[in-house]
């Protein structure tokens, strides 16, 4: 398989000192199947002059990402760089590294291959139970979730599936929330999560809030928290598990670096409030890809514990710009509302003056959603029935 010329895989701004913001670039040889090897991080100043470079200890991967994070407090305001490279499709674990550029002549991996291996040191099943040994020396004997069965033998656990940087304790520096999965015969059995924090004196990593959350089997048609490959790129899954809570949110990887950054900025902005509720222990978070193709990326963000709020995000996958409902339907046509009310089968909803702000497209169906008495009410319409009012005819004949 022939390699393409060196390809820019990711690019982000990075605070090198209090006075200097630089550009961090990740380059590699991307093969035709999407796998990139010979990875190289390059740091350039505002004049695009190379300041330093580092080849991370990752052989290669798919859907590579860069993210500036801040592990240490100090007047310099210096950031570190989180590098990730998936080791397969969106189901697979990823390799994670954190690079420090405090000494440009000696770039260090302060979160390296050993840490990226994750939290589990041993896992096997015997007599219907899962036996798990963790990095802190603790051992757990777990009963699988209802509906899950395990066979005697090893459980697969690979490396970290997810690593998210966030200032959990509000001390001005980021902790790392890692998540790993226990699997047998491709069936996920449990998520293992922890918060990683670096000791200020020894610089050693310590894990807090280690949590094992067993997973019930999900029907194949349940795609909540699933990633998705589509024309513009891939929706990746980032997950955090802490005592009493979990959050899963989407990240975008694409071949166009500018589009990748723009899409991820939009996703971060849309997920921010829901993730804050999770960090405060107030709610869990999930998401669902409703439709993803060349025409539209329609995502549902879900937040709650016992009752849930649903927020719809509809994006043009070519530009990473939001799509509003008045770009899809001719809402100025006076015949639209009467027809919508005529076709509406949800009798708890009447559309009087205008259509709601929340909507999504799944297949060739348009769904309108509004919150009534604390419950999200949804009405579905075949877009073919709205053909006269459809401004984006290309949305018909979905292939996703």
Buried (B, 14 or more C-beta within 10 A) or exposed (E): EEBEEEBBBBBBEBBBBEEBBBBBBBBBBBBEEBBBBEBBBBBBEEEEEEBBBBEBEBEBBBBBBBBBBBBBEEEBBBBBBBBBBBBEEBBBBBBBBBBBBBEEEEBBBBBBBEBBBBBBBEBBBEEEBBBBBBBEEEEBEBEBEEEBEBEEEEBBBBBBBBBBBBEBEEEEBBBBBBBBBBBBEEBBBBBBBBBBBBEEEEEEBEBEBBBBBBBEBBEEEEEEBBBBBBBBBBBBBBBBBBEEBBBBBBBBBBBBBEBBBBBBEBBEEBBEBBBBBBBEEEBBBBBBBBBBBEBBBBBBBBBBEEEBBBBBBBBBBEEBEEBEBEBBBBBEEEEBBEBBEEEBEEEEBEBEEEBBEBBBBBEEBBBBBBEEEEEBBBBBBEBEBBEEBBEBEEBBEBEB
